[in-house]
Amino acid sequence: MSRYDETRETLAELVAGEPPYRIDQLWRGLHEQLAEPSDLTALPGELRERLAGHERLALAFDLVDEAASPRGGTLKWLLRARADGAVVEAVLMRYRDRATVCVSSQAGCAMACSFCATGQMGFARHLSSGEIVEQVVRAARTCRQLGWGRLSNVVFMGMGEPFSNYANVLAAIRRCNGDLHMAARAFSVSTVGIVPGIRRLAREPLQVNLAVSLHAANDELRSTLVPVNRRYPLPAVFEACEEYASATRRRISFEWALIAGVNDRPSDAAELAALLRPFGRLAHVNLIPLNPTPGYLVAGSPPAVVERFRADLAGLGLNVTVRDTRGRDVGGACGQLAGAGHVAAVGGRA
């Protein structure tokens, strides 16, 4: 459990007997000032000291390792839960006009996507909403400390399938939206195609962005890359996506990891364009040059093929971009997060 799993009501128990405004000072200090309890100078010294040592105000994670990209602007954190040793990774990326953190929703992942390091490591457990918020707070605090400005975006593209942990993911988004004062549109949730989750998100009043990890435009190929496709095949996924687009009128990002000789052919581009044509302007394709992982030896598409595939899709009328491979040099790019292996490498326990 994290201090960010506490509610106003449960935190009020920690300041019982104090004036009522103390709970507001404590709550704002944790969520708006992003401060440690010991640094909340608005509180009396004796109260600060008592709160600083309280187990319910402890953080859930210890920082095991921090890796900074030599290119600058990217930090990857390896975090280990104090309660049970579960490990997760989060990545903070600074761009010219924004700062984005990629957070984990689970320790490991049960989806077993063949080309993803997290899928290769298997599933450990769900993260609580507070453990997710704690990753966001760490990123927001780091942005302040480094002079990177305000944390502007949160993407659920780290470890885990967010819709398998739907309730905690949405609770974390609501906490960040309401108490960290981050806009709902600042959040993007990526799924491999968990149909009930897409439908639930379509009914949410929050304007959260949806991304679908597609990677193939026919069921035969997609089932080899994304095994959950056997449970939720493409017709079901796209029916849910149409429901989301109709209900929200928000654009859906379809993610496509380009794998050499597997899904980067002109025929793949034509299949994808046909699949997305009914969405019109509400479909956006995000091409991701496949990042290397130890458990998947097929190479990513070379730059010339990536550009040809992008041009093919654009020529077929799709809105398409190529994702910057941030963090590849520190094992923090898309599909590379594998906390258990990194803990072993630095001599910790998984």
C-alpha positions in Angstrom: 0.0 0.0 0.0 1.1 3.6 -0.7 0.3 6.8 1.1 -1.7 7.6 -2.1 -4.1 4.7 -1.3 -5.4 6.7 1.7 -8.5 8.8 1.3 -9.3 12.1 3.0 -11.4 10.2 5.6 -8.6 7.7 6.5 -6.0 10.4 6.6 -8.2 12.5 8.9 -7.7 9.7 11.5 -4.0 10.6 11.6 -4.7 14.2 12.6 -7.5 13.4 15.0 -7.7 16.1 17.7 -6.1 18.7 15.5 -8.1 21.6 14.0 -10.2 20.5 11.0 -8.1 22.5 8.5 -5.1 20.3 9.2 -6.5 17.5 7.0 -6.7 20.0 4.1 -3.1 21.1 4.7 -1.9 17.5 4.8 -3.9 16.5 1.7 -2.8 19.5 -0.4 0.8 19.0 0.8 0.9 15.4 -0.5 -1.0 16.0 -3.8 -0.4 19.6 -4.8 3.0 20.4 -3.2 4.1 16.8 -3.9 5.9 17.0 -0.5 7.1 14.6 2.0 5.2 14.8 5.4 8.4 16.0 7.1 8.5 19.0 4.7 5.0 20.3 5.3 6.0 23.4 7.1 2.4 24.6 7.4 2.0 21.9 10.0 3.3 22.2 13.6 6.8 20.6 14.0 5.5 17.9 16.5 2.7 16.9 14.1 5.2 16.8 11.2 7.5 14.5 13.1 4.7 12.2 14.1 3.3 12.0 10.5 6.8 11.5 8.9 7.2 8.3 10.8 3.7 6.9 10.4 3.6 3.7 8.4 0.4 4.7 6.6 2.2 7.7 5.1 5.1 5.6 3.8 5.8 5.2 0.1 5.1 1.8 -1.5 8.3 1.6 -3.5 12.0 1.9 -3.0 14.1 3.1 -5.9 16.4 0.3 -6.8 18.0 1.9 -9.9 17.8 5.0 -12.0 19.1 5.0 -15.6 19.5 8.2 -17.6 19.7 8.2 -21.3 23.0 9.5 -22.7 20.9 11.4 -25.2 19.3 13.3 -22.3 15.7 13.9 -21.5 14.8 10.3 -20.5 14.9 8.7 -17.0 14.0 5.1 -16.3 13.2 4.0 -12.7 13.3 0.5 -11.4 11.1 0.3 -8.3 10.6 -2.4 -5.8 7.6 -2.7 -3.5 8.5 -2.7 0.2 5.6 -5.0 1.0 6.4 -8.0 -1.2 9.4 -7.2 -3.4 7.3 -6.9 -6.6 9.2 -4.8 -9.2 8.0 -2.4 -11.8 9.5 0.2 -14.1 8.4 3.7 -15.0 10.0 6.0 -17.6 10.0 9.9 -17.6 10.5 11.6 -21.0 11.1 15.2 -21.6 10.2 16.7 -25.0 10.5 20.2 -26.3 7.0 21.1 -25.3 6.0 18.6 -22.7 7.0 16.0 -20.1 5.4 12.5 -20.2 5.7 9.6 -17.8 5.0 6.0 -18.9 3.7 4.2 -15.8 3.0 0.6 -15.0 -0.4 -0.8 -13.9 0.8 -4.3 -13.0 4.0 -6.0 -11.9 4.7 -8.1 -15.0 2.0 -8.9 -17.5 -0.2 -12.0 -18.3 -0.8 -11.1 -22.0 2.3 -13.0 -23.2 2.9 -10.9 -26.3 5.8 -12.6 -28.0 7.8 -9.5 -28.8 7.4 -7.7 -25.4 9.9 -8.2 -22.6 7.2 -7.6 -20.0 5.0 -10.3 -21.5 8.0 -12.6 -21.5 8.5 -12.2 -17.8 5.0 -13.2 -16.9 2.5 -11.8 -14.3 3.2 -11.1 -10.6 0.3 -8.9 -9.4 -1.9 -5.9 -9.9 -0.8 -2.5 -8.6 -3.0 -0.6 -6.3 -4.4 2.8 -7.4 -2.0 4.4 -4.9 1.0 2.6 -6.3 0.1 3.9 -9.7 -0.4 7.5 -8.4 3.0 7.2 -6.6 4.7 6.7 -10.0 3.0 9.9 -11.3 4.0 11.9 -8.2 7.6 10.7 -8.5 7.6 12.0 -12.1 5.9 15.3 -11.3 8.4 15.9 -8.4 11.4 15.1 -10.6 10.2 17.5 -13.3 10.1 20.2 -10.7 13.5 19.3 -9.3 15.1 19.2 -12.8 13.5 22.4 -14.1 11.5 20.4 -16.7 8.3 22.3 -16.0 5.1 20.7 -15.1 4.4 17.0 -15.8 2.0 17.2 -18.7 1.1 13.7 -19.8 0.7 10.2 -18.3 0.6 7.1 -20.6 -0.4 3.7 -19.3 2.1 1.9 -21.6 4.5 0.5 -19.0 4.3 -2.9 -17.5 0.9 -4.7 -17.5 -2.4 -4.6 -19.3 -4.3 -1.6 -17.8 -7.8 -3.0 -18.5 -7.0 -6.2 -16.6 -6.6 -3.8 -13.6 -9.4 -1.5 -14.7 -10.8 -0.3 -11.3 -7.4 0.7 -9.9 -6.3 2.3 -13.2 -9.4 4.5 -13.3 -9.2 5.3 -9.6 -5.6 6.5 -10.1 -6.6 8.6 -13.1 -9.4 10.2 -11.0 -7.0 10.9 -8.2 -4.5 12.6 -10.5 -7.3 14.5 -12.3 -9.0 15.7 -9.1 -6.1 16.2 -6.7 -3.0 16.6 -8.8 -5.0 18.8 -11.1 -4.0 17.1 -14.3 -6.4 17.3 -17.2 -8.2 14.0 -18.1 -7.0 14.5 -21.7 -3.5 14.2 -20.4 -4.0 10.4 -19.9 -3.7 7.7 -22.5 -4.6 4.1 -21.7 -3.1 1.4 -24.0 -4.7 -2.0 -24.3 -4.0 -5.1 -26.3 -7.7 -5.3 -27.1 -9.5 -6.2 -23.9 -13.1 -5.7 -25.2 -14.9 -5.3 -21.9 -12.4 -2.6 -20.9 -12.8 -0.6 -24.1 -16.6 -0.7 -23.6 -16.3 0.4 -20.0 -14.0 3.3 -20.9 -16.5 4.4 -23.6 -19.0 4.9 -20.8 -16.7 6.9 -18.5 -17.4 10.6 -18.1 -13.6 11.3 -18.2 -12.1 12.3 -21.6 -9.3 9.8 -21.5 -7.4 8.8 -24.6 -7.5 5.2 -25.9 -4.7 3.4 -27.6 -5.0 -0.1 -29.0 -1.9 -2.3 -29.6 -2.9 -3.8 -32.9 0.3 -5.0 -34.7 -1.6 -7.1 -37.2 -4.7 -6.6 -39.3 -5.8 -10.3 -39.6 -6.6 -12.7 -36.9 -4.2 -15.4 -38.0 -1.1 -13.2 -37.7 -2.3 -11.3 -34.7 -3.0 -14.4 -32.7 0.7 -15.4 -33.0 1.9 -11.9 -31.9 -0.9 -11.1 -29.3 -2.3 -14.4 -27.9 -5.3 -12.7 -26.2 -6.5 -12.2 -29.8 -7.8 -15.8 -29.6 -10.2 -14.6 -26.9 -11.0 -11.2 -28.3 -10.5 -11.5 -32.1 -10.4 -8.5 -34.4 -14.1 -8.3 -35.2 -14.9 -8.0 -31.5 -12.1 -5.5 -30.8 -13.3 -3.3 -33.7 -16.9 -3.5 -32.7 -15.9 -2.2 -29.2 -13.7 0.5 -30.8 -16.6 1.6 -32.9 -18.7 1.8 -29.8 -16.0 3.9 -28.1 -15.6 6.3 -31.1 -19.4 6.7 -31.4 -19.8 7.4 -27.7 -16.9 9.8 -27.2 -16.1 11.2 -30.7 -12.5 10.9 -29.6 -9.7 9.7 -31.8 -8.3 6.2 -31.2 -4.6 5.6 -31.6 -3.8 2.2 -33.2 -0.2 1.1 -32.3 1.8 -1.0 -34.7 5.2 -2.4 -33.8 7.0 -2.9 -37.1 8.7 -6.3 -37.3 11.0 -7.1 -40.2 9.3 -9.4 -42.7 6.3 -10.1 -40.4 4.0 -7.1 -40.6 5.8 -4.4 -42.6 4.9 -5.4 -46.1 2.7 -3.4 -48.6 0.0 -6.0 -48.1 0.0 -5.4 -44.4 -0.5 -1.7 -45.0 -3.4 -2.3 -47.4 -5.0 -4.7 -44.8 -4.6 -2.1 -42.1 -6.0 0.7 -44.2 -9.1 -1.3 -45.1 -9.7 -2.2 -41.4 -9.5 1.5 -40.3 -11.3 3.1 -43.1 -14.7 3.2 -41.3 -13.2 5.3 -38.5 -12.1 8.1 -40.8 -10.5 11.0 -38.9 -11.0 9.2 -35.6 -8.3 6.7 -36.4 -4.6 7.5 -35.9 -1.8 5.0 -36.6 1.3 5.1 -34.4 4.1 3.2 -35.9 6.7 1.8 -33.5 10.0 0.5 -34.8 10.3 -2.8 -32.8 12.7 -2.5 -29.9 15.0 -5.5 -29.2 14.3 -7.8 -26.4 16.2 -10.9 -25.3 13.3 -13.3 -25.7 12.3 -12.3 -29.3 15.1 -12.5 -31.8 13.3 -11.2 -34.9 14.6 -7.8 -35.8 12.6 -4.6 -36.1 12.1 -3.1 -39.5 15.0 -1.0 -40.8 14.4 2.8 -41.1 13.9 2.7 -44.9 11.1 0.1 -44.5 9.5 2.1 -41.6 9.4 5.1 -43.9 8.0 3.2 -46.8 5.3 1.7 -44.6 4.4 5.1 -43.2 4.2 6.5 -46.8 2.0 3.6 -47.9 -0.4 4.2 -45.1 -0.5 8.0 -45.7 -1.1 7.3 -49.4 -4.0 5.1 -48.4 -5.6 8.1 -46.5 -4.6 7.3 -42.9 -3.3 9.7 -40.3 0.0 8.1 -39.4 3.1 9.0 -37.3 6.3 7.2 -36.3 7.0 7.1 -32.6 10.4 8.4 -31.4 12.3 5.5 -29.8 12.9 7.2 -26.5 14.8 5.2 -23.9 16.0 2.4 -26.1 19.6 3.0 -24.9 18.5 2.3 -21.2 16.1 -0.5 -21.9 13.1 1.8 -21.4 11.6 2.0 -24.8 8.3 0.4 -25.8 8.2 -3.3 -25.1 11.6 -3.3 -23.2 10.4 -3.0 -19.6 11.4 -6.2 -17.7 12.0 -5.3 -14.1 12.7 -8.7 -12.8 15.7 -9.1 -15.1 17.0 -5.8 -14.1 16.7 -6.5 -10.4 18.7 -9.7 -10.9 21.3 -7.7 -12.8 21.9 -5.3 -10.0 21.9 -8.0 -7.3 18.5 -7.5 -5.8 15.7 -9.9 -5.3 12.7 -10.2 -7.6 
